[in-house]
């Protein structure tokens, strides 16, 4: 297996999420938003069953902004794609007038706050 060079390195989705969450913490402490890091998934119990949590397809972050606005942020890597349930969730919330965004870097989130 060949070694990766700096040029080949791409951030993992979890790394991008962590960076975005740190930025959102700063914004929240400054009164610019409130946010929820939204987790969904399942884990296997000792007895072999599964416990599911969260809603399938829901985004990584829910942001609450002034004026009653809500943004739904889904974090993906450069090549990441939405699942079927994520596309269905997006269609549902956009039909209700919410803003749903796929972000691929911290820079994209910073730009969103600079433009508003």
VENZI-V915886 format. One record per residue. SS is DSSP state (alpha for helix, beta for strand, coil for the rest). Layout:
BEGIN
ss=SS
ss=SS
END
This chain:
BEGIN
ss=coil
ss=coil
ss=coil
ss=coil
ss=coil
ss=alpha
ss=alpha
ss=alpha
ss=coil
ss=coil
ss=coil
ss=coil
ss=alpha
ss=alpha
ss=alpha
ss=alpha
ss=alpha
ss=alpha
ss=alpha
ss=alpha
ss=alpha
ss=alpha
ss=alpha
ss=alpha
ss=alpha
ss=alpha
ss=alpha
ss=alpha
ss=alpha
ss=coil
ss=coil
ss=coil
ss=coil
ss=beta
ss=beta
ss=beta
ss=beta
ss=coil
ss=coil
ss=coil
ss=beta
ss=beta
ss=beta
ss=beta
ss=coil
ss=coil
ss=coil
ss=coil
ss=coil
ss=beta
ss=beta
ss=beta
ss=beta
ss=coil
ss=coil
ss=coil
ss=coil
ss=coil
ss=coil
ss=coil
ss=beta
ss=beta
ss=beta
ss=beta
ss=coil
ss=alpha
ss=alpha
ss=alpha
ss=coil
ss=beta
ss=beta
ss=beta
ss=beta
ss=beta
ss=beta
ss=coil
ss=coil
ss=coil
ss=coil
ss=coil
ss=coil
ss=coil
ss=coil
ss=alpha
ss=alpha
ss=alpha
ss=alpha
ss=alpha
ss=alpha
ss=alpha
ss=alpha
ss=alpha
ss=alpha
ss=alpha
ss=alpha
ss=coil
ss=coil
ss=coil
ss=beta
ss=beta
ss=beta
ss=beta
ss=beta
ss=coil
ss=coil
ss=alpha
ss=alpha
ss=alpha
ss=alpha
ss=alpha
ss=alpha
ss=alpha
ss=alpha
ss=alpha
ss=alpha
ss=coil
END
